[in-house]
Amino acid sequence: MFHLSSTVNFDDCMGNKAVVFKSSDPNFSVRTDGSIFAQAEGASLVKTKEATVAERKEKKEAFQAPPPVIMFSGVGWNTSKGLRRQKRDWVIPPINVAENSRGPFPQMLVSIRSDQDQDISIRYSITGVGADQPPNEVFNIEPVLGKMFVTKPLDREHRSSYHLRAHAVDMNGNKVENPIDLYIFVIDMNDNRPEFKNQVYNGSVDEGSKPGTYVMHLSAFDADDNTTANGMVRYRILSQTPHSPIPNMFTINSETGDIVTVAPGLDREKVSQYTIIVQATDMEGNLNFGLSNTATAIITVTDINDNPPMLTSRTFSGEVPENRVDVVVANLTVIDADQPHSPNWNAVYRIISGDPSGHFTIRTDPVSNDGMVTVVKAVDFEMNRAFMLTVVVSNQAHLASGIQSSLQSTAGVTISVQDVNEPPYFPTNPKHIRFEESVPAGTSLTTFSATDPDRLQMQQTIRYSKMNDPADWLSINRTNGQIVTTAILDRESVYVKNNIYEATFLATDNGSPAASGTGTLQIYLIDINDNPPVLIPRESQICEQMNKNVNGINITAADADTDSNAGPFVFELPTYPSSIRRNWTITRISGNYARLSLRYQVYLEPGMYEVPITVSDSGNPTLSNRSVIKVKVCPCDPNGDCTTVGAVAAAGLGTGAIISILICIIILLSMVLLFVVWIKRREKERHTKQLLIDPEDDVRDNILKYDEEGGGEEDQDYDLSQLQQPDSLEHIINKPPGVRRVDERPVIAESQYPIRPVVPHPGDIGDFIHEGLRAADNDPTAPPYDSLLVFDYEGSGSTTGSVSSLNSSSTGEQDYDYLNDWGPRFKKLADMYGGGEED
């Protein structure tokens, strides 16, 4: 143990003050800044249990002892030598305060006083962070005594130091001393555990790795001072799961936290993952004094290709029908202990022998890793009845160093070929032959025969038929395939393309099921001179005088035959009639062209002339054709073009014919105009004609028809006002003449009888009926259309009483004489029911 004491010395010429600290332990000394260092070799600060108890007791006594006094550096006046300013300064060491102190609070730290407090009253204060700045009131000072206190426990991890300034003023607030700086350092205590950033860390290492291989890194942070043992963290491994092959497969660097392998034997196929518990402890790993924390490291053993694929059998077999492709004929199964669906597991199959023509390939099933032997080129039973393949399997990734391939990576595959009924085929397809056109029907052209490939196990018969013969020129013998013409072959036919006529034939065997093949016959038709030339053009025009048409008409010919049987052409005018050669002449331009023109000084009347011309080709034998060209002779303008009058005249129409045509056109236009006017007028009359019934005057709309039955009429609420007579009949009387309603009384202005009176407002339907009855009786000229209407309403309890004015009864005697008083319209009823006696 050692104690520190402080004294103030005035040891310089300027009178500067200095605080000197002394140690009671000879093994240690104290610098002027208050720091402690070992004086003797081998001195140690490690405390035993007894020393710790004694130190705590002495610390308690030290805290109870008076704290050191800090004096202001003052400004004095030397009176012996006159007024002269004298400066006095001292070095104030930092004030160290342990964090997390338990108090009691406030706890005194230091006493500050001025040497002028003997003369005047001084007031002390402190400023800075922790005093009058946030966080406020961590430190305070007694204004009179100058004692500075800490008011609460300090946390070095929150703030490690404070810088305050002490002030001394008189009672009036005048500065007595210059401010002094106070530095307060918070002494670190081991109050924070190391903290891992993650609770679980993930790492990986290849299987088969050598000892010392880096795996992963872990790190923990301690908030305490890392320059002291409080913040120095050390790592160690607490446990490893599983313990295979040994419990300590990994180790960790205690200072850096790097995990490396320490033993061989990592095998993913046995242990794919390790779980390691790592502990971090501060105080440089001292388990007695340090604080600890743990984290989990999960180490995944990654796969390497240390297991070659092995086929489950040394031999495989399959079968395939001939002439089939994209068919899986065998399935190869393989096992691989490496990680599934990785390049170390994915199988690659190769055929190393037995298939020189490349009929097969092996595709890998992405799910099961099996090899599917697939036909990519059709096989022929007649060529190969079986295939013996040698197959080797490997991985996409190369085997790891030092790993050898397994003998089970190679197997044999036997593929049997099944015979099927193959269709016949034409050895030469298409078949080309050459023949002259126009050969007669029945000419044998060639024999187009097919071959049946099933020559080993099946003996079959082939039959031939025609499949496509566009011009229907050919026939084929059903048994031997001989081709014979049935019509004359024509090279100029539309079915011939580039001198070639093409037909398709079918060859069918008698197998089960029957199979057929097709063959194409192409006939190259050699041209013969069988088409005479045709004159071109067939119509033209020419000026009536030679001097106005020097060039004449250029003529040529068209020949359907080939060039050797076509041009050059010979154009000639016939000798009969003689007028042809007298008026016209032909001049040769080239082998295929000539010029037709009028002879010099020959004048022809305007009109249409037919000029016969004989055209001959150059074929062997030569063919000729007499054609007629229609030439229009017409007057021409200075440019050599036919005038309009000339064109009409040349067409053979005189002035009278032209006038007649114009008159006909005018008459036709007049008829069309009259027809349009008549249509418009009829349309206008249709719009002005009145309708048969005016909806506004239809009083029948006031009568409702009831078609439903049931419920009776007494329980229905009817509006009888709908049956009342309209207020006025002026709209009927003033209606213009025309078609009227059948139940409306005609308005006859010249009638000698008075118009029936109109009741302005009939009270009920009964009055309306009586009024209509009287009007009908007094109007003998009225047609059989009166104002009486048929009413379907037969309910009881009406406010108007009974609708019938006859008061008839089904029982007792009934007097019908009153019918005679109803007028001539009821005379028939009166004769039937009243007045007369029975015979």
BELGI-V353941 format. One record per residue. N is the residue number from 1. RES is the residue in three letters. SS is DSSP state (H for helix, E for strand, - for the rest). Layout:
n/res/ss
N/RES/SS
N/RES/SS
This chain:
n/res/ss
1/MET/-
2/PHE/-
3/HIS/-
4/LEU/E
5/SER/E
6/SER/E
7/THR/E
8/VAL/E
9/ASN/E
10/PHE/E
11/ASP/-
12/ASP/-
13/CYS/-
14/MET/-
15/GLY/-
16/ASN/-
17/LYS/E
18/ALA/E
19/VAL/E
20/VAL/E
21/PHE/E
22/LYS/E
23/SER/E
24/SER/-
25/ASP/-
26/PRO/-
27/ASN/-
28/PHE/E
29/SER/E
30/VAL/E
31/ARG/-
32/THR/-
33/ASP/-
34/GLY/-
35/SER/-
36/ILE/E
37/PHE/E
38/ALA/E
39/GLN/-
40/ALA/-
41/GLU/-
42/GLY/-
43/ALA/-
44/SER/-
45/LEU/-
46/VAL/-
47/LYS/-
48/THR/-
49/LYS/H
50/GLU/H
51/ALA/H
52/THR/H
53/VAL/H
54/ALA/H
55/GLU/H
56/ARG/H
57/LYS/H
58/GLU/H
59/LYS/H
60/LYS/H
61/GLU/H
62/ALA/H
63/PHE/H
64/GLN/H
65/ALA/-
66/PRO/-
67/PRO/-
68/PRO/-
69/VAL/E
70/ILE/E
71/MET/E
72/PHE/-
73/SER/-
74/GLY/-
75/VAL/E
76/GLY/E
77/TRP/E
78/ASN/-
79/THR/-
80/SER/-
81/LYS/-
82/GLY/-
83/LEU/-
84/ARG/-
85/ARG/E
86/GLN/E
87/LYS/E
88/ARG/-
89/ASP/-
90/TRP/E
91/VAL/E
92/ILE/-
93/PRO/-
94/PRO/-
95/ILE/E
96/ASN/E
97/VAL/E
98/ALA/E
99/GLU/-
100/ASN/-
101/SER/-
102/ARG/-
103/GLY/-
104/PRO/-
105/PHE/-
106/PRO/-
107/GLN/E
108/MET/E
109/LEU/E
110/VAL/E
111/SER/E
112/ILE/E
113/ARG/E
114/SER/-
115/ASP/-
116/GLN/-
117/ASP/-
118/GLN/-
119/ASP/-
120/ILE/-
121/SER/-
122/ILE/-
123/ARG/E
124/TYR/E
125/SER/E
126/ILE/E
127/THR/E
128/GLY/E
129/VAL/E
130/GLY/-
131/ALA/-
132/ASP/-
133/GLN/E
134/PRO/-
135/PRO/-
136/ASN/-
137/GLU/-
138/VAL/-
139/PHE/E
140/ASN/E
141/ILE/E
142/GLU/-
143/PRO/-
144/VAL/-
145/LEU/-
146/GLY/-
147/LYS/E
148/MET/E
149/PHE/E
150/VAL/E
151/THR/-
152/LYS/-
153/PRO/-
154/LEU/-
155/ASP/-
156/ARG/-
157/GLU/-
158/HIS/-
159/ARG/-
160/SER/-
161/SER/E
162/TYR/E
163/HIS/E
164/LEU/E
165/ARG/E
166/ALA/E
167/HIS/E
168/ALA/E
169/VAL/E
170/ASP/-
171/MET/-
172/ASN/-
173/GLY/-
174/ASN/-
175/LYS/E
176/VAL/E
177/GLU/E
178/ASN/E
179/PRO/E
180/ILE/E
181/ASP/E
182/LEU/E
183/TYR/E
184/ILE/E
185/PHE/E
186/VAL/E
187/ILE/E
188/ASP/-
189/MET/-
190/ASN/-
191/ASP/-
192/ASN/-
193/ARG/-
194/PRO/-
195/GLU/E
196/PHE/E
197/LYS/-
198/ASN/-
199/GLN/-
200/VAL/E
201/TYR/E
202/ASN/E
203/GLY/E
204/SER/E
205/VAL/E
206/ASP/E
207/GLU/-
208/GLY/-
209/SER/-
210/LYS/-
211/PRO/-
212/GLY/-
213/THR/-
214/TYR/E
215/VAL/E
216/MET/E
217/HIS/E
218/LEU/-
219/SER/-
220/ALA/E
221/PHE/E
222/ASP/-
223/ALA/-
224/ASP/-
225/ASP/-
226/ASN/-
227/THR/-
228/THR/-
229/ALA/H
230/ASN/H
231/GLY/H
232/MET/-
233/VAL/-
234/ARG/E
235/TYR/E
236/ARG/E
237/ILE/E
238/LEU/E
239/SER/E
240/GLN/E
241/THR/E
242/PRO/-
243/HIS/-
244/SER/-
245/PRO/-
246/ILE/-
247/PRO/-
248/ASN/-
249/MET/-
250/PHE/E
251/THR/E
252/ILE/E
253/ASN/-
254/SER/-
255/GLU/-
256/THR/-
257/GLY/-
258/ASP/E
259/ILE/E
260/VAL/E
261/THR/E
262/VAL/-
263/ALA/-
264/PRO/-
265/GLY/-
266/LEU/-
267/ASP/-
268/ARG/-
269/GLU/-
270/LYS/-
271/VAL/-
272/SER/-
273/GLN/E
274/TYR/E
275/THR/E
276/ILE/E
277/ILE/E
278/VAL/E
279/GLN/E
280/ALA/E
281/THR/E
282/ASP/-
283/MET/H
284/GLU/H
285/GLY/H
286/ASN/-
287/LEU/-
288/ASN/-
289/PHE/-
290/GLY/-
291/LEU/-
292/SER/E
293/ASN/E
294/THR/E
295/ALA/E
296/THR/E
297/ALA/E
298/ILE/E
299/ILE/E
300/THR/E
301/VAL/E
302/THR/E
303/ASP/-
304/ILE/-
305/ASN/-
306/ASP/-
307/ASN/-
308/PRO/-
309/PRO/-
310/MET/E
311/LEU/E
312/THR/-
313/SER/-
314/ARG/-
315/THR/E
316/PHE/E
317/SER/E
318/GLY/E
319/GLU/E
320/VAL/E
321/PRO/E
322/GLU/-
323/ASN/-
324/ARG/-
325/VAL/-
326/ASP/-
327/VAL/-
328/VAL/E
329/VAL/E
330/ALA/E
331/ASN/E
332/LEU/E
333/THR/-
334/VAL/E
335/ILE/E
336/ASP/-
337/ALA/-
338/ASP/-
339/GLN/-
340/PRO/-
341/HIS/-
342/SER/-
343/PRO/-
344/ASN/-
345/TRP/-
346/ASN/-
347/ALA/E
348/VAL/E
349/TYR/E
350/ARG/E
351/ILE/E
352/ILE/E
353/SER/E
354/GLY/-
355/ASP/-
356/PRO/-
357/SER/-
358/GLY/-
359/HIS/-
360/PHE/E
361/THR/E
362/ILE/E
363/ARG/E
364/THR/E
365/ASP/-
366/PRO/-
367/VAL/-
368/SER/-
369/ASN/-
370/ASP/-
371/GLY/E
372/MET/E
373/VAL/E
374/THR/E
375/VAL/E
376/VAL/-
377/LYS/-
378/ALA/-
379/VAL/-
380/ASP/-
381/PHE/-
382/GLU/-
383/MET/-
384/ASN/-
385/ARG/-
386/ALA/E
387/PHE/E
388/MET/E
389/LEU/E
390/THR/E
391/VAL/E
392/VAL/E
393/VAL/E
394/SER/E
395/ASN/E
396/GLN/-
397/ALA/-
398/HIS/-
399/LEU/-
400/ALA/-
401/SER/-
402/GLY/-
403/ILE/-
404/GLN/-
405/SER/-
406/SER/-
407/LEU/H
408/GLN/H
409/SER/H
410/THR/E
411/ALA/E
412/GLY/E
413/VAL/E
414/THR/E
415/ILE/E
416/SER/E
417/VAL/E
418/GLN/E
419/ASP/-
420/VAL/-
421/ASN/-
422/GLU/-
423/PRO/-
424/PRO/-
425/TYR/E
426/PHE/-
427/PRO/-
428/THR/-
429/ASN/-
430/PRO/-
431/LYS/E
432/HIS/E
433/ILE/E
434/ARG/E
435/PHE/E
436/GLU/E
437/GLU/-
438/SER/-
439/VAL/-
440/PRO/-
441/ALA/-
442/GLY/-
443/THR/-
444/SER/E
445/LEU/E
446/THR/E
447/THR/E
448/PHE/-
449/SER/-
450/ALA/-
451/THR/E
452/ASP/-
453/PRO/-
454/ASP/-
455/ARG/-
456/LEU/-
457/GLN/-
458/MET/-
459/GLN/-
460/GLN/-
461/THR/-
462/ILE/E
463/ARG/E
464/TYR/E
465/SER/E
466/LYS/E
467/MET/E
468/ASN/E
469/ASP/E
470/PRO/-
471/ALA/-
472/ASP/-
473/TRP/-
474/LEU/E
475/SER/E
476/ILE/E
477/ASN/-
478/ARG/-
479/THR/-
480/ASN/-
481/GLY/-
482/GLN/E
483/ILE/E
484/VAL/E
485/THR/E
486/THR/-
487/ALA/-
488/ILE/-
489/LEU/-
490/ASP/-
491/ARG/-
492/GLU/-
493/SER/-
494/VAL/-
495/TYR/-
496/VAL/-
497/LYS/E
498/ASN/-
499/ASN/-
500/ILE/E
501/TYR/E
502/GLU/E
503/ALA/E
504/THR/E
505/PHE/E
506/LEU/E
507/ALA/E
508/THR/E
509/ASP/E
510/ASN/-
511/GLY/-
512/SER/-
513/PRO/-
514/ALA/-
515/ALA/-
516/SER/E
517/GLY/E
518/THR/E
519/GLY/E
520/THR/E
521/LEU/E
522/GLN/E
523/ILE/E
524/TYR/E
525/LEU/E
526/ILE/E
527/ASP/-
528/ILE/-
529/ASN/-
530/ASP/-
531/ASN/-
532/PRO/-
533/PRO/-
534/VAL/E
535/LEU/E
536/ILE/E
537/PRO/-
538/ARG/-
539/GLU/E
540/SER/E
541/GLN/E
542/ILE/E
543/CYS/E
544/GLU/-
545/GLN/-
546/MET/H
547/ASN/H
548/LYS/H
549/ASN/-
550/VAL/-
551/ASN/-
552/GLY/-
553/ILE/E
554/ASN/E
555/ILE/E
556/THR/E
557/ALA/E
558/ALA/E
559/ASP/-
560/ALA/-
561/ASP/-
562/THR/-
563/ASP/H
564/SER/H
565/ASN/H
566/ALA/-
567/GLY/-
568/PRO/-
569/PHE/-
570/VAL/E
571/PHE/E
572/GLU/E
573/LEU/E
574/PRO/-
575/THR/-
576/TYR/-
577/PRO/-
578/SER/H
579/SER/H
580/ILE/H
581/ARG/H
582/ARG/H
583/ASN/H
584/TRP/E
585/THR/E
586/ILE/E
587/THR/E
588/ARG/E
589/ILE/-
590/SER/-
591/GLY/-
592/ASN/-
593/TYR/-
594/ALA/E
595/ARG/E
596/LEU/E
597/SER/E
598/LEU/E
599/ARG/-
600/TYR/-
601/GLN/-
602/VAL/-
603/TYR/-
604/LEU/-
605/GLU/-
606/PRO/-
607/GLY/E
608/MET/E
609/TYR/E
610/GLU/E
611/VAL/E
612/PRO/E
613/ILE/E
614/THR/E
615/VAL/E
616/SER/E
617/ASP/-
618/SER/-
619/GLY/-
620/ASN/-
621/PRO/-
622/THR/-
623/LEU/-
624/SER/E
625/ASN/E
626/ARG/E
627/SER/E
628/VAL/E
629/ILE/E
630/LYS/E
631/VAL/E
632/LYS/E
633/VAL/E
634/CYS/E
635/PRO/-
636/CYS/E
637/ASP/-
638/PRO/-
639/ASN/-
640/GLY/-
641/ASP/-
642/CYS/E
643/THR/-
644/THR/H
645/VAL/H
646/GLY/H
647/ALA/H
648/VAL/H
649/ALA/H
650/ALA/H
651/ALA/-
652/GLY/-
653/LEU/-
654/GLY/-
655/THR/H
656/GLY/H
657/ALA/H
658/ILE/H
659/ILE/H
660/SER/H
661/ILE/H
662/LEU/H
663/ILE/H
664/CYS/H
665/ILE/H
666/ILE/H
667/ILE/H
668/LEU/H
669/LEU/H
670/SER/H
671/MET/H
672/VAL/H
673/LEU/H
674/LEU/H
675/PHE/H
676/VAL/H
677/VAL/H
678/TRP/H
679/ILE/H
680/LYS/H
681/ARG/H
682/ARG/H
683/GLU/H
684/LYS/H
685/GLU/H
686/ARG/H
687/HIS/H
688/THR/H
689/LYS/-
690/GLN/-
691/LEU/-
692/LEU/-
693/ILE/-
694/ASP/-
695/PRO/H
696/GLU/H
697/ASP/H
698/ASP/-
699/VAL/H
700/ARG/H
701/ASP/H
702/ASN/H
703/ILE/-
704/LEU/-
705/LYS/-
706/TYR/-
707/ASP/-
708/GLU/-
709/GLU/-
710/GLY/-
711/GLY/-
712/GLY/-
713/GLU/-
714/GLU/-
715/ASP/-
716/GLN/-
717/ASP/-
718/TYR/-
719/ASP/-
720/LEU/H
721/SER/H
722/GLN/H
723/LEU/H
724/GLN/-
725/GLN/-
726/PRO/-
727/ASP/-
728/SER/-
729/LEU/-
730/GLU/H
731/HIS/H
732/ILE/H
733/ILE/H
734/ASN/-
735/LYS/-
736/PRO/-
737/PRO/-
738/GLY/-
739/VAL/-
740/ARG/-
741/ARG/-
742/VAL/-
743/ASP/-
744/GLU/-
745/ARG/-
746/PRO/-
747/VAL/-
748/ILE/-
749/ALA/-
750/GLU/-
751/SER/-
752/GLN/-
753/TYR/-
754/PRO/-
755/ILE/-
756/ARG/-
757/PRO/-
758/VAL/-
759/VAL/-
760/PRO/-
761/HIS/-
762/PRO/-
763/GLY/-
764/ASP/-
765/ILE/H
766/GLY/H
767/ASP/H
768/PHE/H
769/ILE/H
770/HIS/H
771/GLU/H
772/GLY/H
773/LEU/H
774/ARG/H
775/ALA/H
776/ALA/H
777/ASP/H
778/ASN/-
779/ASP/-
780/PRO/-
781/THR/-
782/ALA/-
783/PRO/-
784/PRO/-
785/TYR/-
786/ASP/-
787/SER/-
788/LEU/-
789/LEU/-
790/VAL/-
791/PHE/-
792/ASP/-
793/TYR/-
794/GLU/-
795/GLY/-
796/SER/-
797/GLY/-
798/SER/-
799/THR/-
800/THR/-
801/GLY/-
802/SER/-
803/VAL/-
804/SER/-
805/SER/-
806/LEU/-
807/ASN/-
808/SER/-
809/SER/-
810/SER/-
811/THR/-
812/GLY/-
813/GLU/-
814/GLN/-
815/ASP/-
816/TYR/-
817/ASP/H
818/TYR/H
819/LEU/H
820/ASN/H
821/ASP/H
822/TRP/H
823/GLY/-
824/PRO/H
825/ARG/H
826/PHE/H
827/LYS/H
828/LYS/H
829/LEU/H
830/ALA/H
831/ASP/H
832/MET/H
833/TYR/H
834/GLY/-
835/GLY/-
836/GLY/-
837/GLU/-
838/GLU/-
839/ASP/-
